[in-house]
Amino acid sequence: AAHLNSLRETWLNPPEWVDWVRTPEEELAGFPLRPVAKPGHEAELKKRTLTNLYNARPAWLDHAHRELDAAVAAAYGWTDYTPEMPDEEILKRLLALNLERSPVNRTRSETRVQGASA
């Protein structure tokens, strides 16, 4: 996820187009650095939005999302995951996992276990 975010941030705010600034007042208030367009790059920088990036969907962005999807699937233990897995299957699995982990289901299971030992 950090890699994807870094790629997007570099596209949104190319180092050759922006300076990262913060006034003393902003620093005192705990504000982060903010990008300010370098002279001559204002119009170009205005066009760099997440909407425009995802509408253009460059190959590097698709690749980064596929890597992230595979890492998330591995974290869930889905050894059979492929990028072609239908969204419906992914949602079905996530719902099952959420239901399994929900406090309501855990409370019911704990009640059944306690009732069985009584």
N, C-alpha and C positions, 0 to 999 in steps of 0.2 A: 504494500500500500504506500509506503514511504517513497519507493522508487517511482510509482505512478504519479504521486503528488509532485515529486521533484521534476519529472518530465513536463507535467502540465504547467507548473510554475515557470519553468524556463521558457516555455512557449508563450505563456501569457505576458511575461515580463523579461524579454531577452536582455541579458546583461549589457549588450552594446546599445540598447535603447533606453535604459533606465538607470537612475541613481536611487539608492535606498537612503531615505532621510528620516530624521526625527528631530523635532525642535527640543530645546531643553525642557520646555513645559510638558511636551508629550512624553519625554523620557521620565520626568518626575512623576507623571501620572501613570506610568507603567505601560504606555502604548508601544506597540511594536514598530519597527521600521516600516515605512510605506514607500511604494515605488512612485517616483516622479519622472515623467518623460524627459529625456535629454533633449536639448534644442534640436528641432528638425524631425523629431520622431513622434510628436504629439498625435498627429492624424493616424499614423500607422498603429500606434499603441492603442488608440481608441477602438480599433477594429479587432483587437485581441481579446475576445471574450470566450468563456467556456461554451456558450451556445455556438459560436462560429467554429470553435475547435471541434466540437462533437458533430456538427453538421458536415464539416469537411472530412472528418474521420480518417486522418492520415494513417498509413500502415503502422508506424511506430506506436500509435495510440492503441490500435487493435491488438498489436502484439503485447503491449504492456497489460491490457485488460485480460487477455488470455492467460498470461503468466499469473496474474492475481487470482483469476477464477480457479486455476489449477491449484494454487497454494491454499486457497480457502477450501476447496474440495478435499484436498489431502488432510487439512486440519480436521475436517469432519469425518475422516476415515473412509471416504468414498473412493475406494481403489478402482472402481469401474467407471469413474468420471471421464468423459471426453467433452470437448467443446461442442460436440453435436448433441449432447444430452438435451432433450426437450425441456423448456422452462417448466412445463407441467410436472415433470418428474422431479425437478429440483424443488419446486414449491411443495410437492407432496412430501418429500423427505424433510424439508425444513419444518413443515407443519407437524409432522410426526415427532420430530425432535423437540419442538417447542411444547407440544402437548405432554410429552414425556417429562420435560423439565419444569412444567408449570407448578406453582405452589399448590393449586387445587388438587392436581393428580398426586403430588407427593403427600399431601395431607391424607387423602383417601388411602393411599398405600400404607402409610404409617398407621392409620386407624385400623386397617385390616390386619396388619401385623400385630398390633397391640391386642386387638380383639382375639386373635388366634392364640396368643400366649396366656390369656386370662382364664 
